C-alpha cells in the first residue's frame, strides 16, 4: 500500500468529523455568520504568509531539482493566494486587514509554529508529510462543499478557489512527492511521517473550529 493510502486511512474518521463540523456545513449552505468567516479569513491570511515560507524552505532542503522547484512554486502560490485574499475577498467580505488589525490567534499560531519547527528540526520526509494535509484536506473539503453548495451561496468565490483543476493538480503533485520520499526512506521515518500527517490534520480541524468559535488570546 502506498504511503498516502495508509495516511488517508489513518485519518479517515477525523476527515468525517471535519466535513460534519458546523463551520463546514454552514459554509456549504451559505449560512455561516459573516463575522465567523471574517475571523477565518483574517487567520487564513496570516497562516498562508508563513505556510508559503515553510514550503520554500522545504524546497531549499530538497536534493532533487524538480522537487525543489515545485516546492518553491507551491510557496509562491500560497503567497499569491494570500495576496488575492486582500485584493478580492477582504474587500468583498469587508474583512479588517489582518496585518494591521488582527493578531495571529492561538490555533493559527500553534499550527504555523508546528510546521516551522517540523521543517527546521525533523527529516525532510516528515516535513513534507506535515504540510500535505493543507493541500489534500482542503482539496477534499473544497470538492465536498462544491458538490453540496446551494445556489447563490455568498461564499461561492472562496469555494471555487479550492475546487479548481489547478489546485487539484498541485495536490496530486504534493501527494506524489510524499509517496516517492516514503518509498525511499526507513520504516521508522515512514511512521513519523504518518504521525506528522495526522497531527497536521488535527490542526486543520482545530483551525476551522477556532474560526467558528472565534477563539482568541485571553486578555
C-alpha positions in Angstrom: 0.0 0.0 0.0 1.3 3.4 -0.9 2.2 5.7 2.0 -0.5 8.2 1.0 -3.2 5.5 1.0 -2.3 4.4 4.5 -2.1 8.0 5.6 -5.6 8.8 4.4 -6.9 5.6 6.1 -5.3 6.7 9.3 -7.2 10.0 9.3 -10.5 8.9 7.6 -12.6 9.2 10.8 -11.1 12.6 11.5 -11.9 13.7 8.0 -15.6 12.7 8.6 -15.6 14.9 11.7 -14.2 17.7 9.6 -16.9 17.7 6.9 -19.5 17.3 9.7 -18.4 20.3 11.7 -20.7 23.4 11.9 -18.2 25.6 10.1 -18.0 23.4 7.0 -21.7 22.6 6.9 -22.8 26.3 7.3 -20.1 27.3 4.7 -21.6 24.8 2.3 -25.1 26.1 2.9 -24.1 29.7 2.8 -25.5 30.2 6.3 -22.2 30.7 8.1 -22.3 34.0 10.0 -20.2 36.6 8.3 -18.3 37.5 11.4 -17.1 33.9 11.7 -16.0 33.9 8.1 -14.2 37.2 8.5 -12.3 35.8 11.5 -11.4 32.8 9.5 -10.2 34.9 6.6 -8.0 37.0 8.8 -6.3 34.0 10.3 -6.0 32.2 6.9 -4.2 35.2 5.5 -1.7 35.1 8.4 -1.3 31.3 8.1 -0.6 31.5 4.3 2.2 34.0 4.8 4.1 31.5 6.9 2.9 28.4 5.1 4.4 29.8 1.9 7.7 30.3 3.5 7.7 26.8 5.0 7.1 25.4 1.6 10.0 27.5 0.1 12.2 26.3 3.0 11.3 22.7 2.2 12.3 23.4 -1.4 15.7 24.7 -0.3 16.3 21.4 1.5 15.3 19.2 -1.4 18.1 17.4 -3.2 16.1 16.8 -6.4 15.9 19.9 -8.6 12.4 19.2 -9.8 11.1 18.8 -6.3 12.9 21.9 -5.1 11.4 23.9 -8.0 8.0 22.5 -7.3 8.0 23.4 -3.6 9.3 26.9 -4.5 6.3 27.2 -6.7 4.0 25.9 -4.0 5.3 28.5 -1.7 4.9 31.3 -4.3 1.3 30.2 -5.0 0.5 30.3 -1.3 1.7 33.9 -1.1 -0.2 34.7 -4.3 -3.4 33.3 -2.7 -2.7 35.4 0.4 -2.3 38.5 -1.8 -5.6 37.6 -3.6 -7.4 37.4 -0.2 -6.5 41.1 0.4 -7.3 42.3 -3.1 -10.5 40.4 -3.6 -12.1 38.6 -0.6 -11.1 41.1 2.1 -12.9 43.8 0.1 -15.9 41.5 -0.8 -16.5 40.4 2.8 -15.4 43.6 4.5 -12.6 41.9 6.4 -10.4 44.2 8.5 -6.8 43.9 7.2 -5.1 41.1 9.0 -1.7 42.7 9.0 -2.8 45.9 10.7 -5.7 45.0 13.0 -5.7 41.3 13.7 -3.0 39.3 15.6 -2.3 35.7 14.9 -4.7 33.9 17.3 -3.8 30.7 19.3 -4.7 27.9 16.9 -3.2 29.7 13.9 -0.1 30.4 16.0 0.2 26.8 17.0 -0.3 25.4 13.5 2.3 27.8 12.0 4.9 27.0 14.6 4.3 23.3 14.4 5.1 23.4 10.7 8.1 25.7 11.1 9.6 23.5 13.8 9.0 20.3 11.9 10.6 21.8 8.7 13.6 23.0 10.7 14.3 20.1 13.0 12.8 16.9 11.5 13.8 15.0 8.5 12.7 16.4 5.1 10.3 13.4 4.6 8.5 14.3 7.9 8.3 18.0 7.0 6.7 17.2 3.6 4.2 14.9 5.3 3.3 17.7 7.8 2.4 20.2 5.0 0.5 17.7 2.9 -2.9 18.0 4.8 -3.1 21.7 4.0 -3.1 20.6 0.3 -5.1 17.4 0.5 -7.7 18.1 3.2 -8.5 21.5 1.6 -9.0 19.8 -1.8 -11.3 17.1 -0.4 -13.3 19.6 1.7 -13.5 22.0 -1.3 -14.9 19.2 -3.5 -17.3 18.2 -0.8 -18.6 21.8 -0.3 -18.8 22.4 -4.1 -20.9 19.3 -4.6 -23.4 20.3 -2.0 -23.3 24.1 -2.1 -26.6 25.8 -2.6 -27.2 28.2 -5.4 -26.5 31.9 -4.6 -24.0 30.9 -1.9 -22.4 34.1 -0.8 -19.1 32.3 -0.3 -19.0 30.7 -3.7 -15.9 32.7 -4.9 -13.9 31.3 -2.0 -15.3 27.8 -2.6 -14.2 27.9 -6.2 -10.6 28.7 -5.2 -10.1 25.2 -3.6 -12.1 23.1 -6.0 -10.5 24.1 -9.3 -8.4 22.0 -11.6 -5.2 23.9 -10.9 -5.4 23.3 -7.2 -6.2 19.7 -7.8 -3.1 19.3 -10.0 -0.9 20.8 -7.2 -2.4 18.4 -4.7 -1.6 15.4 -6.8 2.0 16.5 -7.2 2.3 17.0 -3.5 1.0 13.5 -2.8 3.3 12.1 -5.4 6.4 13.7 -3.9 5.4 12.5 -0.5 4.9 8.9 -1.7 8.2 9.0 -3.5 10.1 10.1 -0.4 8.3 7.5 1.7 9.3 4.8 -0.7 13.0 5.7 -0.3 13.2 6.0 3.5 13.1 3.8 6.5 10.1 2.3 8.2 10.9 4.5 11.3 10.7 7.6 9.2 7.5 6.5 7.4 5.9 6.1 10.8 7.0 9.6 11.8 5.5 10.8 8.5 2.2 9.3 9.3 2.3 10.9 12.8 3.0 14.3 11.3 0.3 13.9 8.7 -2.2 13.1 11.4 -1.1 15.9 13.7 -1.5 18.5 10.9 -4.9 17.1 10.0 -5.9 17.6 13.6 -4.7 21.2 13.4 -6.8 21.6 10.2 -9.8 20.6 12.3 -8.8 22.9 15.1 -8.3 25.8 12.7 -11.9 25.7 11.4 -13.2 25.1 14.9 -11.4 28.1 16.2 -12.9 30.2 13.4 -16.4 29.0 14.3 -15.9 29.8 17.9 -13.7 32.9 17.3 -11.1 31.6 19.7 -8.7 34.5 20.7 -5.9 35.0 23.1 -7.2 35.8 26.6 -6.6 39.4 27.7 
